[in-house]
Each structure stands twice: as C-alpha cells, then as structure tokens.
C-alpha cells in the first residue's frame, strides 16, 4: 500500500499503537499455572531464547494477543511482593524506550496508571499519547499473584486493552511467570498499522520461527504478530530487569535496571535493537527525572 494518503499523523499513531501493553484476563490459579509449567517443560528447556522462556502469539478476527511464560530464578517471596504494588509498575514500564512517563493516581475503582507512550527519542509529554489503565490485584496469596490492568478505549478505534501478570511459586528458589497482553482493533487501526509495517516497520520481525531457509537459518514471523511479539518481549525484559536489580543498593537500582534492560534487548538485535546504550541511557535518565519531578509537583498540590 502507498503510505502517502495516510500521512505522518497516521503513521505516528500506528507506531504508538504497536507499543501498547494489554491482555486478556484468563481465570488462573496456582495449580493451573503450575500445570502450564509442566506442559511447557520441553519448550522451556529447548528454544531460541537460550533461557527458560516460551513465547506465543495469535491474531484472531479483530484482536491480537501475546503471551510469555518464563521461569524466574528468584523465590516467590521476592517476586510476588515486588510485582504487586502499582508504583513498582511505573519503575518497570519506564524502562521501555517508548514509554515517556508513568504515574499512579487514585480513581473511583482503585489505582490508575497514567502512561504516556511516544517515540524512541526525547519528546514532550503533550506530544505523546496518554493512556489510563485501571490497576487491580485480582489475587495475592503466599504462593500466587495475579495483577490486571485495563483500558477500555484507545486511538483509532482500538479498545479492550488489558495486561495480565501471573506468578506462582515453583519451589524455594524459583517462580513461574506468565505475562499476557492483547487489544482489539478496527478498520482504521488496521490500515494505520499496515502502513507502518509497509514503511518504517518493513524490516521488523518477531520471534516465532515460521520456517527455515535452504541453509537452515530461521525465518521469523513478521506483520502484526511480529509487532506484538516484540513488545511482549520488551515488557517481559523490563520485569526481569526490575527484579534482577532488587539485590542492588536502593540508590543504584535505577541505573542498574536501565543497563540490564538494554543489555537484555541487545541479545536479540534482529528483533529489538533500536538505540545504542549511550543514547538510551541519556534519554531515559531525563524521562525519569521528569517523571519524578511531575510526581513531586502533583503530591505538593
């Protein structure tokens, strides 16, 4: 498709839409998630990620969905509380290069995460898209956590945004995590995203291997499923970086999270490389300072 009629605004909206984090809320419990861990034993052991991780995606009618299942080498006593607080999620989400700001406010139904999503360069918040996700802890027990974030409406007729995180204790030192997100889209959103994929995103691929070439090298999935797979991985790696940095002194955790996230995405350059480390760190330090400043101003009102 010729992208000219779409225009810069549509392309910008398409790019931002591909970064949204949303997911269906499956009715899970500790035993169901443990059963999923057992069922994925082979995939968690042998995969292209070189870590105990399994990723899947699907496109059904007018909806996209991505899921990651991963073993975390940390006890649930650490992982569960760390991922339960809404304020911790802003520390996680800001690691993504397209998340410009995140802050928590109180709403009639509980906490709300106000997330600005924009480009992968420095950008004023008024030029980024603002999304409001209601935050709910659906379950929190000594061995199981389920967190849900919902936003009913989005740009270009998109809707039913939802992100779900589930974690269960495997044993005294390991946890099993499930991150899932999805959203529904209409005709305008489909056209805008296809325009992006035909231009700026034409060389982007996901992680699922659809076939191999004559030399045996993998050919990765593209299109809209490639989009959702890339962002599934980006947000999972943000969670992983956040958890890994907990062992550092509080004054150094922020910097460690940033460096861990960038190192992690560089393990998959074909899918996730965007900015060099110095560029990423400079941008994120400024965005985090702005986020902290805005939170301080809001608290003082």
C-alpha positions, 0 to 999 in steps of 0.5 A: 500500500502507498503510505502517502494518503495516510500521512505522518499523523497516521503513521505516528499513531500506528507506531504508538499503537504497536507499543501498547501493553494489554491482555486478556484476563484468563481465570488462573490459579496456582495449580493451573499455572503450575500445570502450564509449567509442566506442559511447557517443560520441553519448550522451556528447556529447548528454544531460541531464547537460550533461557527458560522462556516460551513465547506465543502469539495469535491474531484472531478476527479483530484482536491480537494477543501475546503471551510469555511464560518464563521461569524466574530464578528468584523465590516467590517471596521476592517476586510476588511482593515486588510485582504487586504494588502499582508504583513498582509498575511505573519503575518497570514500564519506564524502562521501555524506550517508548514509554515517556512517563508513568504515574499512579493516581487514585480513581473511583475503582482503585489505582490508575496508571497514567502512561504516556507512550511516544517515540524512541527519542526525547519528546514532550509529554503533550506530544505523546499519547496518554493512556489510563489503565485501571490497576487491580490485584485480582489475587495475592496469596503466599504462593500466587499473584495475579495483577490486571490492568485495563483500558477500555478505549484507545486511538483509532478505534482500538479498545479492550486493552488489558495486561495480565501478570501471573506468578506462582511459586515453583519451589524455594528458589524459583517462580513461574511467570506468565505475562499476557497482553492483547487489544482489539482493533478496527478498520482504521487501526488496521490500515494505520498499522499496515502502513507502518509495517509497509514503511518504517516497520518493513524490516521488523520481525518477531520471534516465532520461527515460521520456517527455515531457509535452504541453509537452515537459518530461521525465518521469523514471523513478521506483520502484526504478530511480529509487532506484538511479539516484540513488545511482549518481549520488551515488557517481559525484559523490563520485569526481569530487569526490575527484579534482577536489580532488587539485590542492588543498593536502593540508590543504584537500582535505577541505573542498574535496571536501565543497563540490564534492560538494554543489555537484555534487548541487545541479545536479540538485535534482529528483533529489538535493537533500536538505540545504542546504550549511550543514547538510551541511557541519556534519554531515559535518565531525563524521562525519569527525572521528569517523571519524578519531578511531575510526581513531586509537583502533583503530591505538593498540590 
